[in-house]
Amino acid sequence: LEEPSGAAHGLALPIAQMGPVCFTLAAAAAAAPSPACPAVAPAYHAASTCGAGVSGVVRIPAVRKGLNNQRMRIVQDAVIAALLGAAVELPSFLRTRRRCGYRAGCYQDYEGTVPFDAVYDRERVVEGLRRAGVCVVDTRSEGRAPELAGALWPTTASQLGPGGDVARRYDLRGGVWSLGGEEDCCIKLVVDTRRSLDLLTSVNAAFSSARRIRRAAHEVSRRLAAATGRAKEHAAVAIHWRADEDFVRSAHGLDARAYARAACTALAGVARGRSSLKTLDVFVLGEADRARSRAIDADLRKHRSCPRFSLHAKATLGNVDEALASGPDGGDDVKGQVDFELGLRAAVFVGTQFSSFSALVALARRAEGRESLMLDVDVADRLGLIFALTFPHDARRRTDAALSRLCRDVVAAHAAFGVGLAACLPPPRAGSSLAVHSFGHCEDCSHLMPSVCLDLDKADARHAAFVESTQIQAVVSRGFRRISCARVVQVVAERGVHRNPTTGEIYVVEDITDTGELSSSLRAKLGAKLGITPGDGARDGECSASLSFSSINPPLDAPAAAGGRRCTLAVVTALFGSIDSLGHLKTLKPKHARLLEFENRLGAASCWIALVDFAAGPPPPPPDR
């Protein structure tokens, strides 16, 4: 039994002589309920602290990622909370690597923690968020805040505003909620409205570094000015170097040579704007000891396009920030915040677009009206494009025209986002169309099709031809459907197997007919019979009377018990004994995703309530859970 991921909640009650019975509430696509069956969000009335118009609290976790991935999650959660009219509770601690640098294995271990105040100036952060329109509270409530049930991420800001589908389906009043657990990172929101874009920019800018970090950055800047002899303290060009092992020797597949070439091209452009300087002073941000600095220098000098430059790093200036890497309040990520501060102060900042660090530095500089440059190179999984779209710092991505197509652009960059963003994508066209069925990697179905992995060159060629000849946006808008291996055997003869050589994913394509009648019919029935704006509990006591639920408070379909959802449709069933038991919900995730995608299009919010005893319940949790 998994820990709850936010879509399932239950309540243990004795019914007749049957012993403990768990009411499992699963909003559309539920994860398994916890053994303790927590039912209700901790109570907190934010209006008493934040004033009228603010109700409910979003508790923000420290995700198990690098510091700037954590910041991405915190910033987006704060923006989502503001759009929903809720307050936020900041994490009390942040996670950090310790003495590991940028080796690929370092990103598997984020058990180290430091106080929030060790990295950020909490007083300044709270005041900055207040000016941005975000109220910060301390609920002091114990226990885990339940996640919003059935919520699919990312979502669009337009769905969160007044009248939006998400805002209509959730009610956060009087409770403390979560938008995802510690493993949930990093893209939660697509800022497709002017208000949300402004919020994202101002909220990110509110995260002021702790005083000790600002002091260290000031000292590095002073030493750099002395070393270069420049009249202005920040005259050097700051470049965030990320051609490190974790990007080169990983699934990201960074081309290190192309990266160095892109860096030279960017520096040459800066040098042309400073024609009076014979040598360009370049300061490297990131983990760069003396040996690493020499290696970077050598990589750059291999390219004739590089201007004449002199390379500097914290290590060449005396490692002012070394003390920040150790002790109970120290770590690699804490020390890295000094680089963030230096990037903000630099006269010219040259970033790496696929780095969360660079994306957030550039966005913070945008808040001050300052431009940034990004190296023209991306990784295989298009992380740079995804960050550029979801944390837009470039003026060209902040226009009304860019915002209007942002949702489609995000899905085109990463097809998996199409499930959560289904509501803002064009509906499938009536008539004959294509369905794309993904079944993972070739080994997954080799037991039924031994030849599926034998001719991958043809599979790659089919993929290339399919992408070139098909209006891929129409296909992506349908989302990738899971398909059983047995069904693959039936379909594969029609078009053959396709493989995406970048991801290794195997898929097949089949013709289907979609008249669109189902969606319109259900939408009409839901609107007419169930009402788009549901109540906060069982109506007229019907369920309470027939099933003796009158003692349950809040009602099973109330938002406080149903993961924050306003139940448009409630389905109740009972399973007792082992004949028809409740299977592990992890096995149903593909179906859950399809149901949620469908509900997103309708603006519906179904809640599923199962009465089970221990014999009919899901299997027990693994020992480590």
C-alpha positions in Angstrom: 0.0 0.0 0.0 1.5 3.3 -1.1 1.6 6.4 0.9 -1.2 8.7 -0.3 -0.3 10.9 -3.2 -3.2 13.2 -2.6 -6.1 11.6 -4.5 -7.3 9.2 -1.8 -8.6 9.7 1.6 -10.5 7.4 3.9 -12.2 7.1 7.3 -12.2 4.1 9.6 -15.6 3.3 11.0 -17.2 0.3 12.7 -20.3 -0.8 10.8 -22.6 -3.4 12.5 -20.5 -6.4 13.5 -18.1 -6.3 10.6 -15.2 -4.7 12.4 -13.1 -1.8 11.0 -14.3 -0.6 7.6 -12.4 2.0 5.6 -14.3 4.5 3.5 -11.8 5.2 0.7 -12.5 8.4 -1.2 -10.7 8.5 -4.5 -11.2 11.6 -6.6 -11.1 10.4 -10.2 -7.6 8.9 -10.3 -6.8 7.9 -6.7 -3.6 6.6 -5.3 -3.9 4.0 -2.7 -5.3 5.1 0.7 -3.0 5.1 3.7 -3.5 2.3 6.3 -4.5 5.0 8.8 -7.2 6.3 6.5 -6.7 10.0 7.1 -9.9 11.8 6.1 -9.8 15.5 6.7 -7.4 18.4 6.0 -6.0 20.1 9.1 -8.3 23.1 9.9 -6.9 26.6 9.5 -8.8 29.8 8.7 -6.3 32.0 6.9 -8.7 35.0 6.8 -7.9 35.7 10.4 -4.3 36.3 9.5 -4.4 37.5 5.9 -7.7 39.3 5.8 -11.0 38.8 3.9 -10.7 37.1 0.5 -7.9 34.7 1.6 -9.1 31.3 2.7 -7.3 28.0 2.9 -3.5 27.3 3.0 -1.1 25.6 0.7 1.7 23.9 2.6 4.9 23.8 0.5 7.4 21.0 0.9 11.1 20.9 0.2 11.4 18.5 -2.7 14.3 16.1 -2.9 16.1 18.0 -5.6 18.7 20.7 -6.0 18.1 24.1 -4.4 16.8 25.8 -7.5 14.5 22.9 -8.3 13.2 23.4 -4.8 12.8 27.1 -5.5 10.9 26.4 -8.7 8.4 24.3 -6.7 8.1 26.8 -3.9 7.6 29.7 -6.4 5.0 27.8 -8.5 3.1 26.6 -5.4 2.9 30.2 -4.1 1.6 31.5 -7.4 -1.0 28.7 -7.6 -2.1 29.5 -4.0 -2.5 33.2 -4.8 -4.6 32.4 -7.9 -6.8 30.1 -5.8 -7.2 32.8 -3.1 -5.2 30.8 -0.5 -2.3 31.6 1.8 1.0 29.6 1.8 3.1 27.9 4.5 6.8 27.9 3.5 9.0 24.9 4.3 11.0 25.1 7.5 14.0 23.5 5.9 15.7 23.0 2.5 17.6 20.1 1.1 21.3 20.1 0.1 24.1 17.9 -1.2 27.2 17.7 0.9 30.7 17.7 -0.5 29.6 16.1 -3.7 29.6 18.8 -6.4 28.1 18.0 -9.8 28.9 14.3 -10.1 26.0 12.3 -11.6 25.5 10.3 -8.5 25.1 13.3 -6.3 21.6 13.9 -7.4 20.4 10.6 -5.9 21.1 11.8 -2.3 19.2 14.7 -0.9 18.9 13.6 2.7 20.9 16.6 4.0 18.9 19.5 5.2 19.5 23.0 6.4 17.1 25.6 8.0 15.2 27.7 5.5 16.9 30.8 7.1 20.3 29.4 6.3 19.7 30.1 2.6 17.0 32.8 2.4 16.3 35.9 4.5 12.9 34.8 5.8 11.8 38.3 6.9 12.6 39.8 3.4 11.0 36.8 1.7 7.8 37.2 3.6 7.7 40.9 3.0 8.4 40.4 -0.7 5.7 37.9 -1.0 3.3 40.2 0.7 4.0 42.9 -1.8 3.5 40.4 -4.6 0.1 39.5 -3.2 0.9 36.2 -1.4 0.2 35.9 2.3 2.5 33.7 4.4 1.2 31.9 7.5 2.4 29.4 10.1 -0.4 27.0 10.8 1.6 25.0 13.4 -0.6 22.1 12.6 0.8 18.6 13.0 0.4 15.8 10.5 0.6 15.7 6.8 -1.5 18.0 4.7 -3.5 16.0 2.2 -2.8 16.6 -1.5 -5.6 18.0 -3.7 -7.3 14.8 -4.9 -7.2 14.0 -8.6 -5.2 17.1 -9.5 -3.1 16.8 -12.6 0.0 18.8 -13.1 0.9 21.0 -14.7 -2.2 23.1 -15.1 -2.7 26.5 -16.6 -3.2 29.7 -14.7 -6.3 30.4 -16.8 -7.9 27.3 -15.3 -7.1 28.5 -11.8 -8.6 32.0 -12.0 -12.3 32.9 -11.3 -14.6 30.7 -13.4 -11.7 28.4 -14.4 -12.3 24.6 -14.3 -9.8 24.0 -11.6 -11.1 26.8 -9.4 -14.6 25.5 -9.9 -13.7 21.9 -8.9 -11.8 22.7 -5.7 -12.6 24.3 -2.4 -9.7 25.0 -0.1 -11.6 27.0 2.5 -10.7 26.4 6.1 -8.1 23.7 5.5 -4.4 23.1 4.9 -3.5 21.4 1.7 -0.6 20.2 -0.4 -0.1 20.4 -4.2 2.2 17.4 -4.2 4.8 15.5 -2.2 8.5 15.7 -1.7 9.2 13.8 -4.9 6.9 16.0 -7.1 9.0 18.4 -9.1 9.4 20.7 -11.0 6.8 22.0 -13.5 3.4 22.6 -11.9 2.1 25.7 -13.7 1.8 27.2 -17.1 1.5 31.0 -16.7 -0.7 31.7 -19.7 -2.3 34.9 -18.3 -0.7 38.3 -17.7 -1.5 38.2 -14.0 0.1 34.8 -13.4 3.2 35.9 -15.4 3.6 39.0 -13.3 3.0 36.9 -10.1 5.6 34.3 -11.1 8.1 37.1 -11.8 7.5 39.0 -8.5 7.2 35.9 -6.4 10.6 34.5 -7.6 12.2 37.9 -7.0 11.0 37.9 -3.4 13.4 35.1 -2.4 16.2 37.3 -1.1 19.4 35.5 0.0 20.4 35.2 3.6 22.6 38.0 4.9 25.7 35.7 5.2 25.3 34.7 1.6 25.0 38.3 0.5 28.1 39.2 2.4 30.1 36.4 0.8 28.9 37.5 -2.7 29.9 41.1 -2.0 33.4 39.9 -1.0 33.8 37.8 -4.1 32.7 40.8 -6.2 35.2 43.1 -4.4 38.1 40.6 -5.0 37.1 40.2 -8.6 37.2 43.9 -9.2 40.6 44.1 -7.6 41.9 41.2 -9.7 40.7 42.6 -13.0 41.4 46.3 -12.2 38.1 47.3 -13.6 36.6 50.6 -12.4 33.2 49.1 -11.9 32.8 46.3 -9.4 30.6 44.2 -11.6 32.2 44.7 -14.9 33.1 41.1 -15.6 30.8 38.8 -17.6 29.3 36.0 -15.4 28.8 32.7 -17.2 27.0 29.8 -15.6 28.9 26.7 -16.7 27.0 23.4 -16.7 28.8 21.1 -19.0 29.2 18.8 -16.0 29.0 15.1 -15.6 25.3 15.1 -14.4 24.3 16.5 -17.8 26.9 14.9 -20.1 26.9 11.4 -18.7 23.2 11.0 -18.2 19.9 10.7 -20.1 20.1 14.4 -20.7 22.7 13.6 -23.3 24.5 17.0 -23.4 27.0 17.4 -26.2 30.0 19.0 -24.3 31.7 20.2 -27.5 28.6 21.9 -28.8 28.1 23.5 -25.4 31.6 25.0 -25.4 31.1 26.2 -29.0 27.8 27.9 -28.0 29.6 29.5 -25.0 32.3 31.0 -27.4 29.6 32.3 -29.7 27.8 34.0 -26.8 31.0 35.5 -25.4 32.0 36.7 -28.9 28.7 38.6 -29.1 29.4 40.2 -25.7 32.9 41.2 -26.8 31.6 42.9 -29.9 29.6 45.2 -27.6 32.7 46.0 -25.6 35.1 46.7 -28.4 37.2 49.0 -26.3 38.3 46.0 -24.2 41.3 44.0 -25.4 40.5 41.1 -23.1 37.1 40.0 -21.8 37.0 39.2 -18.1 34.8 36.1 -17.7 33.7 34.8 -14.2 32.6 31.2 -14.0 29.5 30.5 -11.8 29.2 27.0 -10.6 31.4 24.3 -9.1 34.8 25.2 -10.5 37.9 24.6 -8.5 41.3 25.4 -10.0 41.6 22.2 -12.0 38.1 22.5 -13.3 38.7 26.2 -14.2 41.8 25.1 -16.3 39.7 22.5 -18.0 37.0 25.0 -18.9 39.6 27.4 -20.2 41.1 24.7 -22.4 37.7 23.7 -23.7 36.9 27.3 -24.7 40.3 27.9 -26.4 39.7 25.0 -28.8 37.2 27.1 -30.7 38.4 29.9 -32.9 35.2 31.8 -32.4 36.1 32.6 -28.8 37.2 36.2 -28.2 40.3 37.0 -26.2 39.3 36.3 -22.6 40.6 35.9 -19.0 38.9 33.3 -16.9 38.1 33.8 -13.2 36.3 31.7 -10.6 35.7 31.7 -6.9 38.6 29.3 -6.5 41.0 31.7 -8.1 39.9 34.4 -5.7 40.4 32.5 -2.5 37.2 30.5 -2.0 35.5 33.1 0.1 32.4 30.9 0.4 34.1 27.6 1.5 32.8 27.9 5.0 29.2 27.8 3.7 29.8 24.2 2.5 30.2 22.7 5.9 28.6 22.7 9.4 24.9 22.1 10.3 23.8 25.1 8.2 26.1 24.4 5.2 26.1 22.3 2.1 26.9 22.4 -1.7 23.6 23.9 -2.4 24.0 26.6 0.3 27.3 27.6 -1.2 25.7 27.6 -4.6 23.4 30.4 -3.5 26.5 32.7 -3.5 26.7 32.0 -7.3 23.1 32.9 -7.6 23.7 36.2 -5.9 26.7 36.9 -8.2 24.6 36.1 -11.2 22.0 38.7 -10.1 24.7 41.3 -9.6 26.7 40.7 -12.8 26.7 43.4 -15.5 26.2 40.7 -18.1 24.8 37.2 -17.2 25.2 34.3 -19.7 23.2 31.4 -18.6 22.5 27.8 -19.5 18.9 27.4 -20.6 18.5 23.8 -19.4 19.6 24.8 -15.8 17.0 25.7 -13.2 19.7 28.0 -11.7 20.0 30.0 -14.9 16.3 30.1 -15.5 15.6 31.6 -12.1 18.5 34.0 -12.2 17.3 35.3 -15.5 13.7 35.6 -14.3 14.9 37.5 -11.2 17.0 39.9 -13.4 13.9 40.4 -15.5 12.0 41.6 -12.4 14.7 44.4 -12.2 14.4 45.2 -15.9 17.8 43.6 -16.7 18.4 41.3 -19.7 20.2 37.9 -19.7 21.7 35.8 -22.4 21.3 32.1 -22.8 23.6 29.7 -24.5 22.1 28.4 -27.7 22.3 24.7 -26.8 19.8 22.3 -25.3 19.8 18.7 -23.9 18.1 15.7 -25.5 15.0 16.0 -23.4 14.5 19.7 -24.3 14.7 20.8 -20.7 16.0 24.2 -21.8 12.9 24.8 -24.0 10.6 23.7 -21.2 12.2 26.1 -18.7 12.1 28.9 -21.2 8.4 28.4 -21.7 7.4 27.9 -18.0 9.8 30.5 -16.5 9.9 33.0 -19.3 12.5 35.7 -18.9 12.9 36.6 -22.6 10.7 39.5 -23.6 9.6 37.6 -26.8 8.0 34.9 -24.6 6.1 37.4 -22.5 3.9 39.0 -25.1 0.2 38.5 -25.3 0.6 36.4 -28.5 3.1 34.1 -26.8 0.9 33.7 -23.7 -2.1 32.7 -25.9 -0.2 29.8 -27.5 1.8 28.9 -24.4 -0.2 25.8 -23.4 0.2 24.3 -26.9 3.9 25.1 -27.0 4.5 23.4 -23.6 2.8 20.2 -24.8 4.7 20.3 -28.1 7.9 20.5 -26.0 6.9 17.6 -23.7 4.0 15.4 -24.8 3.4 13.9 -21.3 2.2 17.3 -20.1 -0.8 16.9 -22.5 -2.8 15.0 -19.9 -2.9 17.7 -17.3 -3.2 20.4 -19.9 -6.0 18.6 -21.9 -8.5 21.4 -21.1 -6.5 24.0 -23.0 -5.8 21.9 -26.1 -8.0 21.5 -29.1 -10.4 18.6 -28.8 -10.0 15.7 -31.1 -11.6 16.2 -34.4 -14.6 14.2 -35.5 -14.1 11.5 -38.1 -11.1 9.3 -38.7 -8.0 10.2 -36.7 -4.9 8.6 -35.3 -4.3 7.2 -31.8 -0.7 6.8 -30.5 -0.2 4.0 -28.1 3.0 3.8 -26.1 4.1 0.7 -24.3 7.5 1.7 -23.0 10.6 0.0 -24.4 11.0 -2.8 -26.8 11.7 -5.4 -24.0 8.3 -4.8 -22.4 6.4 -6.8 -25.1 9.2 -9.0 -26.4 7.6 -12.0 -24.7 4.7 -11.8 -27.1 6.6 -10.4 -30.1 10.1 -11.8 -30.0 11.0 -9.9 -33.2 10.0 -6.5 -31.9 13.5 -5.6 -30.9 15.3 -7.1 -33.9 14.8 -4.4 -36.5 15.0 -1.1 -34.7 16.4 0.8 -37.7 13.1 0.4 -39.4 11.3 1.4 -36.3 13.4 4.5 -36.1 12.7 5.3 -39.7 9.0 4.9 -39.2 9.2 7.3 -36.3 11.0 9.9 -38.4 8.6 9.5 -41.3 5.6 9.7 -38.9 6.8 12.9 -37.3 7.6 14.5 -40.7 4.4 13.6 -42.4 1.8 13.9 -39.6 0.4 17.1 -38.1 2.0 16.1 -34.8 0.2 18.7 -32.7 -3.2 17.0 -33.5 -1.7 13.7 -32.3 -0.1 15.2 -29.2 -3.4 16.8 -28.2 -4.9 13.4 -27.9 -2.2 12.4 -25.4 -0.3 9.1 -25.3 -2.5 6.2 -24.4 -1.2 3.1 -22.7 -1.9 -0.2 -24.5 -1.6 -3.8 -23.5 0.9 -6.1 -25.2 -1.9 -8.3 -26.4 -3.5 -5.3 -28.2 -0.1 -4.4 -29.7 0.1 -7.8 -31.3 -3.2 -7.0 -33.1 -2.2 -3.5 -34.2 1.4 -3.9 -35.1 0.7 -5.6 -38.4 -1.1 -2.5 -39.7 1.6 0.1 -39.4 4.6 -1.6 -37.8 6.4 -0.7 -34.7 7.7 2.9 -34.2 10.6 3.8 -31.9 11.6 7.3 -30.7 15.4 6.9 -30.8 15.9 9.8 -28.3 13.8 8.2 -25.5 13.8 4.6 -26.6 10.0 4.5 -26.3 8.2 2.0 -28.5 4.7 2.9 -29.8 2.2 1.9 -32.5 -0.3 4.0 -34.4 -3.8 2.9 -35.3 -6.8 4.5 -37.1 -9.7 5.2 -34.8 -13.0 6.9 -35.2 -14.0 9.7 -32.8 -17.3 11.4 -33.5 -17.0 13.7 -30.5 -20.6 12.8 -29.6 -19.5 11.2 -26.3 -17.9 14.3 -24.9 -20.7 16.6 -25.9 -23.3 14.2 -24.6 -21.7 13.8 -21.2 -21.0 17.4 -20.8 -24.7 18.2 -21.5 -25.9 15.5 -19.0 -23.4 16.6 -16.3 -24.5 20.2 -16.7 -28.2 19.5 -16.8 -28.6 16.7 -14.2 -25.7 17.1 -11.8 -25.0 20.8 -12.0 -21.7 22.3 -12.7 -21.4 23.8 -9.2 -22.1 21.0 -6.8 -22.9 21.3 -3.1 -20.6 20.7 -0.2 -22.1 17.4 0.9 -24.9 14.8 0.4 -28.1 16.6 -0.6 -31.3 16.3 1.4 -29.8 13.7 3.7 -30.7 10.9 1.1 -27.4 9.1 1.5 -27.2 9.7 5.2 -30.6 8.2 5.8 -30.3 5.1 3.6 -26.7 4.2 4.6 -26.6 5.6 8.2 -23.9 8.2 7.3 -25.4 10.9 9.5 -22.6 10.6 12.1 -19.9 11.3 9.5 -18.6 14.9 9.7 -17.7 16.3 7.3 -19.9 14.4 4.8 -18.0 12.0 2.6 -18.4 14.2 -0.5 -17.6 17.4 1.3 -14.4 19.1 0.0 -12.6 18.7 3.3 -13.0 14.9 3.1 -12.7 14.5 -0.7 -9.3 16.0 -1.1 -10.5 19.5 -1.7 -12.7 18.5 -4.7 -16.3 19.7 -5.1 -17.8 16.4 -6.2 -19.7 16.8 -9.5 -20.4 13.1 -9.5 -20.2 10.7 -6.5 -19.9 6.9 -7.0 -20.3 4.6 -3.9 -19.6 0.9 -3.8 -19.0 -1.7 -1.2 -16.5 -4.6 -1.2 -16.4 -7.1 1.7 -14.4 -10.3 1.8 -11.8 -11.5 -0.6 -14.0 -12.7 -3.5 -14.1 -9.2 -5.2 -11.3 -7.4 -3.5 -9.9 -3.9 -4.2 -6.8 -4.3 -6.3 -3.7 -2.2 -5.8 -4.6 1.2 -7.4 -1.0 1.6 -8.7 -2.0 -0.9 -11.4 -4.8 1.4 -12.5 -2.8 4.5 -13.1 -3.1 4.5 -16.9 -6.9 4.3 -16.7 -6.9 7.0 -14.0 -4.9 9.3 -16.2 -7.3 8.8 -19.1 -10.3 9.5 -16.8 -8.6 12.6 -15.5 -7.8 13.8 -18.9 -11.4 13.3 -19.9 -12.6 15.2 -16.8 -10.3 18.0 -17.5 -12.0 18.5 -20.8 -15.4 18.5 -19.2 -14.6 20.5 -16.2 -16.0 17.6 -14.1 -14.8 16.3 -10.7 -15.9 12.7 -9.9 -15.4 11.2 -6.4 -15.3 7.5 -5.8 -16.2 6.1 -2.4 -15.5 2.4 -1.6 -16.5 0.7 1.7 -14.1 -2.1 2.2 -13.1 -4.4 5.1 -9.5 -5.6 5.6 -10.1 -8.7 3.4 -11.2 -6.7 0.5 -8.7 -3.9 0.9 -5.5 -3.3 -1.1 -2.4 -5.4 -0.3 -0.2 -4.4 2.6 2.6 -1.8 2.2 6.2 -2.9 1.5 8.4 -3.0 4.6 10.1 0.3 3.8 6.8 2.2 3.6 
